[in-house]
Amino acid sequence: MKKTWSQKKFRDSGKAKKPYHIPLTRSTQEQLEKLAKFKNLRKDQVIEKLILQEYEATLLDEKGKMKY
């Protein structure tokens, strides 16, 4: 019971990652799996890294401030 309550408090604290469902084509899924295996990362880590790189390249200037 104690572990259950501890888990609930952790989830409610906002520190837990929330799952997302992203439908991908089979070829894209295969590419993601190969990329993750090559980089020795999990698929979710690869996706997070790609999103962060694109965010920084698109929305931030050289000084790290928002362009828009």
C-alpha positions as CSV (number, residue, x, y, z in Angstrom):
1,M,0.0,0.0,0.0
2,K,2.9,2.3,0.8
3,K,4.5,1.9,-2.6
4,T,1.1,2.5,-4.3
5,W,0.7,5.8,-2.5
6,S,4.3,6.8,-3.2
7,Q,3.7,6.1,-7.0
8,K,0.5,8.1,-7.0
9,K,2.3,11.1,-5.3
10,F,5.1,10.9,-7.9
11,R,2.6,10.8,-10.8
12,D,0.7,13.8,-9.4
13,S,3.9,15.8,-8.9
14,G,4.2,16.3,-12.6
15,K,7.7,14.8,-12.8
16,A,6.6,11.7,-14.5
17,K,6.6,11.6,-18.3
18,K,3.2,11.3,-20.0
19,P,2.9,8.8,-22.8
20,Y,2.0,10.0,-26.3
21,H,0.7,8.0,-29.2
22,I,2.3,9.0,-32.5
23,P,1.1,7.0,-35.4
24,L,3.9,6.3,-37.8
25,T,4.1,4.4,-41.1
26,R,5.8,1.1,-41.0
27,S,8.8,2.4,-42.9
28,T,9.2,5.3,-40.5
29,Q,9.0,2.9,-37.5
30,E,11.7,0.7,-39.0
31,Q,13.9,3.8,-39.6
32,L,13.3,4.9,-36.0
33,E,14.2,1.5,-34.7
34,K,17.4,1.4,-36.8
35,L,18.4,4.9,-35.7
36,A,17.8,4.0,-32.0
37,K,19.8,0.9,-32.3
38,F,22.7,2.7,-34.1
39,K,22.8,5.5,-31.5
40,N,22.3,2.9,-28.7
41,L,19.3,4.8,-27.4
42,R,15.6,4.0,-26.8
43,K,13.1,5.1,-29.4
44,D,11.6,7.8,-27.1
45,Q,15.0,9.2,-26.5
46,V,15.7,9.5,-30.2
47,I,12.4,11.3,-30.8
48,E,13.0,13.7,-27.9
49,K,16.5,14.5,-29.1
50,L,15.2,15.1,-32.7
51,I,12.4,17.4,-31.4
52,L,14.9,19.4,-29.3
53,Q,17.3,19.8,-32.1
54,E,14.6,21.0,-34.5
55,Y,13.2,23.4,-31.8
56,E,16.5,25.0,-31.2
57,A,17.3,25.3,-34.9
58,T,13.9,26.7,-35.8
59,L,12.8,28.9,-32.9
60,L,16.0,30.0,-31.1
61,D,18.6,32.5,-32.3
62,E,22.3,32.1,-31.8
63,K,22.1,33.5,-28.3
64,G,19.3,31.0,-27.3
65,K,16.5,33.5,-27.3
66,M,13.2,33.1,-29.0
67,K,13.1,34.4,-32.5
68,Y,9.3,34.7,-32.7
